[in-house]
Amino acid sequence: MKHLTVRASAPDRDNAGILAALNSVADSYHIDPAAIAGMIHTESVWNTRCVTGSYIGLTQVGPELSRLLGITRDQFLALSAADQIQAYGIREGRASGKGGKTPTTFFLRAP
């Protein structure tokens, strides 16, 4: 694992793509990329195929994101870590466009 900042890390595999995706989403929503990495580690320990009930992937998103993207659950789970992080960013953008901050952006907003 390569460290982003104190207590946040990203896996060595596909590290450049993961870091680019983390920074892209973080910049779009003014979120600390290390906070997103920490959330991913907590939710899935960087396992792109993680499933907990109806929640899937790195960020444990619900089935609405697969529908929004026009792909199946299995297709979402087959996405790379970087692509799942970008999809999470799409979800955050959609949710925040419906009347305010999402719970995630509320807690992860950089100071």
KOLVEXGU-910375 format. One record per residue: residue number from 1; residue in one letter; x, y, z of N, C-alpha, C, CB in turn. Coordinates in nm, 2 decimals. Glycine has a CB too. Example, Ala and Ser with C-alpha at 12.3 -4.5 7.8 and 13.67 -1.06 7.14 Angstrom:
// residues 2
+-----+------+--------+--------+--------+--------+--------+--------+--------+--------+--------+--------+--------+--------+
| pos | code |     nx |     ny |     nz |    cax |    cay |    caz |     cx |     cy |     cz |    cbx |    cby |    cbz |
+-----+------+--------+--------+--------+--------+--------+--------+--------+--------+--------+--------+--------+--------+
|   1 |    A |   1.32 |  -0.57 |   0.78 |   1.23 |  -0.45 |   0.78 |   1.32 |  -0.33 |   0.78 |   1.13 |  -0.45 |   0.90 |
|   2 |    S |   1.28 |  -0.22 |   0.71 |   1.37 |  -0.11 |   0.71 |   1.29 |   0.00 |   0.79 |   1.41 |  -0.06 |   0.57 |
+-----+------+--------+--------+--------+--------+--------+--------+--------+--------+--------+--------+--------+--------+
// end
This chain:
// residues 111
+-----+------+--------+--------+--------+--------+--------+--------+--------+--------+--------+--------+--------+--------+
| pos | code |     nx |     ny |     nz |    cax |    cay |    caz |     cx |     cy |     cz |    cbx |    cby |    cbz |
+-----+------+--------+--------+--------+--------+--------+--------+--------+--------+--------+--------+--------+--------+
|   1 |    M |   0.08 |  -0.12 |   0.00 |   0.00 |   0.00 |   0.00 |   0.09 |   0.12 |   0.00 |  -0.10 |   0.00 |   0.12 |
|   2 |    K |   0.05 |   0.22 |  -0.08 |   0.12 |   0.35 |  -0.08 |   0.04 |   0.45 |  -0.01 |   0.15 |   0.40 |  -0.23 |
|   3 |    H |   0.11 |   0.53 |   0.07 |   0.03 |   0.62 |   0.16 |   0.00 |   0.75 |   0.08 |   0.11 |   0.66 |   0.28 |
|   4 |    L |  -0.12 |   0.80 |   0.10 |  -0.16 |   0.93 |   0.04 |  -0.13 |   1.04 |   0.15 |  -0.31 |   0.93 |   0.01 |
|   5 |    T |  -0.18 |   1.02 |   0.27 |  -0.15 |   1.11 |   0.38 |  -0.16 |   1.02 |   0.50 |  -0.25 |   1.23 |   0.39 |
|   6 |    V |  -0.15 |   1.08 |   0.62 |  -0.16 |   1.00 |   0.74 |  -0.29 |   0.92 |   0.74 |  -0.15 |   1.09 |   0.86 |
|   7 |    R |  -0.28 |   0.79 |   0.76 |  -0.40 |   0.70 |   0.78 |  -0.48 |   0.68 |   0.65 |  -0.49 |   0.75 |   0.89 |
|   8 |    A |  -0.43 |   0.72 |   0.54 |  -0.50 |   0.69 |   0.41 |  -0.40 |   0.63 |   0.31 |  -0.56 |   0.82 |   0.35 |
|   9 |    S |  -0.45 |   0.52 |   0.24 |  -0.36 |   0.46 |   0.15 |  -0.44 |   0.40 |   0.03 |  -0.28 |   0.34 |   0.22 |
|  10 |    A |  -0.36 |   0.37 |  -0.08 |  -0.42 |   0.31 |  -0.20 |  -0.34 |   0.19 |  -0.23 |  -0.43 |   0.42 |  -0.32 |
|  11 |    P |  -0.40 |   0.09 |  -0.29 |  -0.32 |  -0.03 |  -0.33 |  -0.21 |   0.00 |  -0.43 |  -0.42 |  -0.14 |  -0.38 |
|  12 |    D |  -0.11 |  -0.09 |  -0.43 |   0.00 |  -0.07 |  -0.53 |  -0.05 |  -0.10 |  -0.67 |   0.11 |  -0.16 |  -0.50 |
|  13 |    R |  -0.14 |  -0.19 |  -0.69 |  -0.19 |  -0.22 |  -0.83 |  -0.27 |  -0.10 |  -0.88 |  -0.28 |  -0.35 |  -0.83 |
|  14 |    D |  -0.25 |  -0.07 |  -1.01 |  -0.32 |   0.04 |  -1.07 |  -0.31 |   0.17 |  -0.99 |  -0.46 |   0.00 |  -1.10 |
|  15 |    N |  -0.20 |   0.19 |  -0.92 |  -0.20 |   0.30 |  -0.83 |  -0.21 |   0.44 |  -0.91 |  -0.07 |   0.30 |  -0.76 |
|  16 |    A |  -0.15 |   0.45 |  -1.02 |  -0.16 |   0.58 |  -1.09 |  -0.31 |   0.61 |  -1.13 |  -0.07 |   0.58 |  -1.22 |
|  17 |    G |  -0.38 |   0.51 |  -1.18 |  -0.52 |   0.53 |  -1.22 |  -0.61 |   0.56 |  -1.10 |  -0.57 |   0.41 |  -1.29 |
|  18 |    I |  -0.58 |   0.49 |  -0.99 |  -0.66 |   0.51 |  -0.86 |  -0.63 |   0.65 |  -0.81 |  -0.62 |   0.41 |  -0.76 |
|  19 |    L |  -0.51 |   0.69 |  -0.80 |  -0.48 |   0.83 |  -0.75 |  -0.54 |   0.94 |  -0.84 |  -0.33 |   0.85 |  -0.74 |
|  20 |    A |  -0.53 |   0.92 |  -0.97 |  -0.60 |   1.01 |  -1.07 |  -0.75 |   1.02 |  -1.04 |  -0.57 |   0.97 |  -1.21 |
|  21 |    A |  -0.81 |   0.91 |  -1.02 |  -0.96 |   0.90 |  -1.00 |  -0.99 |   0.97 |  -0.87 |  -1.01 |   0.76 |  -1.01 |
|  22 |    L |  -0.91 |   0.94 |  -0.76 |  -0.94 |   1.00 |  -0.63 |  -0.93 |   1.15 |  -0.64 |  -0.84 |   0.94 |  -0.53 |
|  23 |    N |  -0.82 |   1.20 |  -0.70 |  -0.80 |   1.34 |  -0.71 |  -0.91 |   1.41 |  -0.80 |  -0.66 |   1.37 |  -0.77 |
|  24 |    S |  -0.95 |   1.34 |  -0.91 |  -1.05 |   1.40 |  -0.99 |  -1.18 |   1.42 |  -0.92 |  -1.08 |   1.31 |  -1.12 |
|  25 |    V |  -1.23 |   1.31 |  -0.85 |  -1.35 |   1.32 |  -0.77 |  -1.34 |   1.42 |  -0.66 |  -1.39 |   1.18 |  -0.72 |
|  26 |    A |  -1.23 |   1.41 |  -0.59 |  -1.21 |   1.51 |  -0.48 |  -1.21 |   1.65 |  -0.52 |  -1.07 |   1.47 |  -0.41 |
|  27 |    D |  -1.14 |   1.68 |  -0.63 |  -1.14 |   1.82 |  -0.68 |  -1.28 |   1.86 |  -0.72 |  -1.05 |   1.83 |  -0.80 |
|  28 |    S |  -1.36 |   1.77 |  -0.78 |  -1.49 |   1.81 |  -0.83 |  -1.59 |   1.85 |  -0.71 |  -1.55 |   1.70 |  -0.91 |
|  29 |    Y |  -1.57 |   1.78 |  -0.60 |  -1.66 |   1.80 |  -0.49 |  -1.60 |   1.86 |  -0.36 |  -1.73 |   1.67 |  -0.45 |
|  30 |    H |  -1.47 |   1.91 |  -0.38 |  -1.40 |   1.98 |  -0.27 |  -1.39 |   1.88 |  -0.15 |  -1.47 |   2.11 |  -0.23 |
|  31 |    I |  -1.35 |   1.76 |  -0.18 |  -1.34 |   1.66 |  -0.08 |  -1.19 |   1.62 |  -0.07 |  -1.43 |   1.53 |  -0.11 |
|  32 |    D |  -1.14 |   1.59 |   0.04 |  -1.00 |   1.55 |   0.06 |  -0.99 |   1.41 |   0.00 |  -0.95 |   1.55 |   0.21 |
|  33 |    P |  -0.90 |   1.39 |  -0.10 |  -0.88 |   1.25 |  -0.16 |  -0.85 |   1.15 |  -0.06 |  -0.78 |   1.26 |  -0.27 |
|  34 |    A |  -0.77 |   1.19 |   0.04 |  -0.74 |   1.09 |   0.15 |  -0.86 |   1.04 |   0.22 |  -0.64 |   1.15 |   0.25 |
|  35 |    A |  -0.96 |   1.13 |   0.24 |  -1.09 |   1.09 |   0.31 |  -1.16 |   0.99 |   0.22 |  -1.17 |   1.22 |   0.33 |
|  36 |    I |  -1.16 |   1.01 |   0.09 |  -1.23 |   0.91 |   0.00 |  -1.16 |   0.78 |   0.01 |  -1.23 |   0.96 |  -0.14 |
|  37 |    A |  -1.02 |   0.78 |   0.01 |  -0.95 |   0.66 |   0.02 |  -0.97 |   0.59 |   0.15 |  -0.80 |   0.69 |   0.01 |
|  38 |    G |  -0.98 |   0.67 |   0.26 |  -1.01 |   0.61 |   0.39 |  -1.15 |   0.54 |   0.40 |  -1.00 |   0.71 |   0.50 |
|  39 |    M |  -1.25 |   0.61 |   0.33 |  -1.38 |   0.55 |   0.32 |  -1.38 |   0.42 |   0.25 |  -1.48 |   0.65 |   0.26 |
|  40 |    I |  -1.31 |   0.42 |   0.13 |  -1.30 |   0.30 |   0.05 |  -1.24 |   0.19 |   0.14 |  -1.22 |   0.32 |  -0.08 |
|  41 |    H |  -1.13 |   0.22 |   0.21 |  -1.07 |   0.11 |   0.29 |  -1.17 |   0.06 |   0.39 |  -0.94 |   0.17 |   0.36 |
|  42 |    T |  -1.24 |   0.15 |   0.45 |  -1.34 |   0.11 |   0.56 |  -1.45 |   0.02 |   0.49 |  -1.40 |   0.23 |   0.63 |
|  43 |    E |  -1.50 |   0.07 |   0.38 |  -1.62 |   0.00 |   0.32 |  -1.59 |  -0.13 |   0.26 |  -1.68 |   0.09 |   0.21 |
|  44 |    S |  -1.47 |  -0.14 |   0.19 |  -1.44 |  -0.26 |   0.11 |  -1.30 |  -0.32 |   0.12 |  -1.48 |  -0.24 |  -0.03 |
|  45 |    V |  -1.21 |  -0.25 |   0.19 |  -1.07 |  -0.28 |   0.19 |  -1.02 |  -0.29 |   0.05 |  -1.05 |  -0.41 |   0.27 |
|  46 |    W |  -1.06 |  -0.20 |  -0.04 |  -1.01 |  -0.19 |  -0.17 |  -1.05 |  -0.31 |  -0.26 |  -0.86 |  -0.17 |  -0.18 |
|  47 |    N |  -1.15 |  -0.39 |  -0.22 |  -1.20 |  -0.50 |  -0.30 |  -1.31 |  -0.46 |  -0.40 |  -1.25 |  -0.62 |  -0.21 |
|  48 |    T |  -1.28 |  -0.45 |  -0.52 |  -1.38 |  -0.40 |  -0.62 |  -1.50 |  -0.49 |  -0.63 |  -1.31 |  -0.38 |  -0.76 |
|  49 |    R |  -1.48 |  -0.62 |  -0.59 |  -1.59 |  -0.71 |  -0.60 |  -1.67 |  -0.73 |  -0.47 |  -1.54 |  -0.85 |  -0.65 |
|  50 |    C |  -1.64 |  -0.65 |  -0.38 |  -1.71 |  -0.65 |  -0.24 |  -1.86 |  -0.64 |  -0.26 |  -1.65 |  -0.55 |  -0.15 |
|  51 |    V |  -1.93 |  -0.73 |  -0.19 |  -2.08 |  -0.72 |  -0.19 |  -2.13 |  -0.74 |  -0.05 |  -2.14 |  -0.83 |  -0.28 |
|  52 |    T |  -2.22 |  -0.65 |   0.00 |  -2.28 |  -0.66 |   0.13 |  -2.43 |  -0.63 |   0.11 |  -2.22 |  -0.55 |   0.23 |
|  53 |    G |  -2.50 |  -0.74 |   0.10 |  -2.65 |  -0.73 |   0.06 |  -2.66 |  -0.67 |  -0.07 |  -2.72 |  -0.64 |   0.17 |
|  54 |    S |  -2.73 |  -0.56 |  -0.09 |  -2.75 |  -0.50 |  -0.22 |  -2.65 |  -0.39 |  -0.25 |  -2.89 |  -0.43 |  -0.22 |
|  55 |    Y |  -2.55 |  -0.37 |  -0.16 |  -2.45 |  -0.27 |  -0.17 |  -2.32 |  -0.34 |  -0.23 |  -2.41 |  -0.20 |  -0.04 |
|  56 |    I |  -2.26 |  -0.27 |  -0.33 |  -2.15 |  -0.33 |  -0.41 |  -2.03 |  -0.24 |  -0.43 |  -2.21 |  -0.37 |  -0.54 |
|  57 |    G |  -1.92 |  -0.30 |  -0.46 |  -1.80 |  -0.23 |  -0.50 |  -1.72 |  -0.16 |  -0.39 |  -1.84 |  -0.13 |  -0.60 |
|  58 |    L |  -1.62 |  -0.08 |  -0.43 |  -1.53 |  -0.01 |  -0.34 |  -1.61 |   0.07 |  -0.24 |  -1.44 |   0.07 |  -0.42 |
|  59 |    T |  -1.70 |   0.15 |  -0.29 |  -1.77 |   0.25 |  -0.20 |  -1.91 |   0.20 |  -0.15 |  -1.79 |   0.38 |  -0.27 |
|  60 |    Q |  -1.94 |   0.07 |  -0.18 |  -2.06 |   0.01 |  -0.13 |  -2.18 |   0.09 |  -0.17 |  -2.06 |  -0.01 |   0.02 |
|  61 |    V |  -2.19 |   0.12 |  -0.30 |  -2.31 |   0.19 |  -0.36 |  -2.43 |   0.10 |  -0.37 |  -2.27 |   0.26 |  -0.49 |
|  62 |    G |  -2.54 |   0.16 |  -0.37 |  -2.67 |   0.08 |  -0.39 |  -2.69 |   0.05 |  -0.54 |  -2.78 |   0.16 |  -0.33 |
|  63 |    P |  -2.80 |  -0.02 |  -0.57 |  -2.83 |  -0.07 |  -0.70 |  -2.86 |   0.05 |  -0.80 |  -2.94 |  -0.17 |  -0.70 |
|  64 |    E |  -2.90 |   0.16 |  -0.74 |  -2.94 |   0.28 |  -0.83 |  -2.82 |   0.33 |  -0.91 |  -2.99 |   0.39 |  -0.74 |
|  65 |    L |  -2.70 |   0.31 |  -0.87 |  -2.59 |   0.36 |  -0.95 |  -2.57 |   0.27 |  -1.08 |  -2.46 |   0.36 |  -0.87 |
|  66 |    S |  -2.58 |   0.14 |  -1.06 |  -2.57 |   0.06 |  -1.18 |  -2.68 |   0.09 |  -1.28 |  -2.58 |  -0.09 |  -1.14 |
|  67 |    R |  -2.80 |   0.12 |  -1.23 |  -2.91 |   0.16 |  -1.32 |  -2.88 |   0.29 |  -1.39 |  -3.04 |   0.16 |  -1.24 |
|  68 |    L |  -2.83 |   0.38 |  -1.31 |  -2.79 |   0.52 |  -1.37 |  -2.69 |   0.50 |  -1.48 |  -2.74 |   0.61 |  -1.25 |
|  69 |    L |  -2.59 |   0.42 |  -1.46 |  -2.49 |   0.40 |  -1.56 |  -2.53 |   0.31 |  -1.67 |  -2.37 |   0.33 |  -1.49 |
|  70 |    G |  -2.65 |   0.24 |  -1.66 |  -2.70 |   0.16 |  -1.77 |  -2.62 |   0.02 |  -1.78 |  -2.69 |   0.23 |  -1.90 |
|  71 |    I |  -2.57 |  -0.02 |  -1.66 |  -2.50 |  -0.15 |  -1.66 |  -2.55 |  -0.24 |  -1.55 |  -2.35 |  -0.13 |  -1.64 |
|  72 |    T |  -2.52 |  -0.37 |  -1.56 |  -2.57 |  -0.46 |  -1.46 |  -2.48 |  -0.46 |  -1.34 |  -2.57 |  -0.61 |  -1.52 |
|  73 |    R |  -2.53 |  -0.52 |  -1.24 |  -2.45 |  -0.53 |  -1.11 |  -2.31 |  -0.60 |  -1.14 |  -2.53 |  -0.61 |  -1.00 |
|  74 |    D |  -2.32 |  -0.71 |  -1.21 |  -2.19 |  -0.78 |  -1.25 |  -2.10 |  -0.70 |  -1.33 |  -2.22 |  -0.91 |  -1.32 |
|  75 |    Q |  -2.15 |  -0.62 |  -1.42 |  -2.07 |  -0.53 |  -1.50 |  -2.00 |  -0.42 |  -1.41 |  -2.15 |  -0.46 |  -1.61 |
|  76 |    F |  -2.08 |  -0.37 |  -1.32 |  -2.02 |  -0.27 |  -1.22 |  -1.91 |  -0.33 |  -1.14 |  -2.13 |  -0.22 |  -1.13 |
|  77 |    L |  -1.93 |  -0.45 |  -1.09 |  -1.83 |  -0.52 |  -1.01 |  -1.70 |  -0.55 |  -1.09 |  -1.89 |  -0.65 |  -0.95 |
|  78 |    A |  -1.72 |  -0.56 |  -1.22 |  -1.60 |  -0.59 |  -1.31 |  -1.52 |  -0.47 |  -1.34 |  -1.65 |  -0.66 |  -1.44 |
|  79 |    L |  -1.57 |  -0.35 |  -1.31 |  -1.50 |  -0.22 |  -1.34 |  -1.37 |  -0.22 |  -1.25 |  -1.59 |  -0.10 |  -1.30 |
|  80 |    S |  -1.27 |  -0.15 |  -1.31 |  -1.15 |  -0.13 |  -1.23 |  -1.18 |  -0.04 |  -1.11 |  -1.04 |  -0.07 |  -1.33 |
|  81 |    A |  -1.08 |  -0.04 |  -1.02 |  -1.09 |   0.05 |  -0.91 |  -1.11 |   0.19 |  -0.95 |  -0.97 |   0.03 |  -0.81 |
|  82 |    A |  -1.03 |   0.24 |  -1.04 |  -1.04 |   0.38 |  -1.09 |  -1.17 |   0.41 |  -1.15 |  -0.93 |   0.41 |  -1.19 |
|  83 |    D |  -1.23 |   0.31 |  -1.22 |  -1.36 |   0.34 |  -1.28 |  -1.47 |   0.34 |  -1.18 |  -1.39 |   0.23 |  -1.39 |
|  84 |    Q |  -1.46 |   0.25 |  -1.08 |  -1.56 |   0.26 |  -0.97 |  -1.55 |   0.39 |  -0.89 |  -1.54 |   0.14 |  -0.87 |
|  85 |    I |  -1.43 |   0.44 |  -0.87 |  -1.42 |   0.57 |  -0.80 |  -1.48 |   0.68 |  -0.89 |  -1.27 |   0.60 |  -0.77 |
|  86 |    Q |  -1.46 |   0.68 |  -1.02 |  -1.52 |   0.78 |  -1.10 |  -1.68 |   0.76 |  -1.10 |  -1.47 |   0.76 |  -1.25 |
|  87 |    A |  -1.73 |   0.64 |  -1.10 |  -1.87 |   0.62 |  -1.09 |  -1.93 |   0.67 |  -0.96 |  -1.90 |   0.47 |  -1.10 |
|  88 |    Y |  -1.85 |   0.66 |  -0.85 |  -1.89 |   0.71 |  -0.72 |  -1.90 |   0.87 |  -0.73 |  -1.79 |   0.68 |  -0.61 |
|  89 |    G |  -1.81 |   0.93 |  -0.81 |  -1.82 |   1.07 |  -0.83 |  -1.94 |   1.11 |  -0.90 |  -1.70 |   1.12 |  -0.91 |
|  90 |    I |  -1.99 |   1.03 |  -1.00 |  -2.11 |   1.06 |  -1.07 |  -2.23 |   1.05 |  -0.98 |  -2.13 |   0.95 |  -1.19 |
|  91 |    R |  -2.23 |   0.95 |  -0.89 |  -2.33 |   0.93 |  -0.79 |  -2.34 |   1.05 |  -0.70 |  -2.31 |   0.80 |  -0.71 |
|  92 |    E |  -2.22 |   1.10 |  -0.65 |  -2.22 |   1.21 |  -0.57 |  -2.28 |   1.34 |  -0.64 |  -2.08 |   1.24 |  -0.52 |
|  93 |    G |  -2.24 |   1.35 |  -0.76 |  -2.29 |   1.47 |  -0.84 |  -2.44 |   1.46 |  -0.86 |  -2.22 |   1.47 |  -0.97 |
|  94 |    R |  -2.49 |   1.35 |  -0.89 |  -2.64 |   1.33 |  -0.90 |  -2.71 |   1.36 |  -0.77 |  -2.67 |   1.19 |  -0.95 |
|  95 |    A |  -2.66 |   1.30 |  -0.66 |  -2.72 |   1.32 |  -0.53 |  -2.72 |   1.46 |  -0.49 |  -2.66 |   1.23 |  -0.43 |
|  96 |    S |  -2.61 |   1.53 |  -0.51 |  -2.60 |   1.67 |  -0.46 |  -2.68 |   1.76 |  -0.55 |  -2.45 |   1.71 |  -0.46 |
|  97 |    G |  -2.71 |   1.72 |  -0.67 |  -2.79 |   1.80 |  -0.76 |  -2.94 |   1.80 |  -0.72 |  -2.77 |   1.76 |  -0.90 |
|  98 |    K |  -2.97 |   1.71 |  -0.63 |  -3.11 |   1.70 |  -0.59 |  -3.15 |   1.77 |  -0.46 |  -3.15 |   1.55 |  -0.58 |
|  99 |    G |  -3.08 |   1.88 |  -0.44 |  -3.12 |   1.96 |  -0.33 |  -3.02 |   1.96 |  -0.21 |  -3.25 |   1.91 |  -0.28 |
| 100 |    G |  -2.89 |   1.97 |  -0.24 |  -2.80 |   1.98 |  -0.13 |  -2.69 |   1.88 |  -0.12 |  -2.87 |   1.99 |   0.00 |
| 101 |    K |  -2.62 |   1.88 |  -0.01 |  -2.51 |   1.79 |   0.01 |  -2.56 |   1.65 |   0.04 |  -2.42 |   1.84 |   0.12 |
| 102 |    T |  -2.48 |   1.56 |  -0.01 |  -2.51 |   1.42 |   0.03 |  -2.45 |   1.39 |   0.16 |  -2.45 |   1.32 |  -0.08 |
| 103 |    P |  -2.48 |   1.28 |   0.23 |  -2.42 |   1.25 |   0.36 |  -2.27 |   1.24 |   0.34 |  -2.48 |   1.12 |   0.42 |
| 104 |    T |  -2.22 |   1.18 |   0.23 |  -2.08 |   1.16 |   0.21 |  -2.01 |   1.29 |   0.20 |  -2.05 |   1.08 |   0.09 |
| 105 |    T |  -2.06 |   1.39 |   0.12 |  -1.99 |   1.51 |   0.10 |  -2.00 |   1.60 |   0.23 |  -2.05 |   1.59 |  -0.01 |
| 106 |    F |  -2.10 |   1.58 |   0.31 |  -2.11 |   1.65 |   0.43 |  -2.00 |   1.61 |   0.53 |  -2.25 |   1.62 |   0.50 |
| 107 |    F |  -1.97 |   1.48 |   0.54 |  -1.87 |   1.43 |   0.63 |  -1.73 |   1.44 |   0.58 |  -1.90 |   1.29 |   0.67 |
| 108 |    L |  -1.71 |   1.44 |   0.45 |  -1.58 |   1.43 |   0.39 |  -1.53 |   1.57 |   0.34 |  -1.58 |   1.33 |   0.28 |
| 109 |    R |  -1.61 |   1.67 |   0.34 |  -1.58 |   1.80 |   0.29 |  -1.45 |   1.85 |   0.35 |  -1.69 |   1.90 |   0.31 |
| 110 |    A |  -1.35 |   1.89 |   0.27 |  -1.23 |   1.94 |   0.32 |  -1.25 |   2.07 |   0.40 |  -1.12 |   1.96 |   0.21 |
| 111 |    P |  -1.17 |   2.09 |   0.50 |  -1.19 |   2.22 |   0.58 |  -1.15 |   2.34 |   0.50 |  -1.10 |   2.21 |   0.71 |
+-----+------+--------+--------+--------+--------+--------+--------+--------+--------+--------+--------+--------+--------+
// end
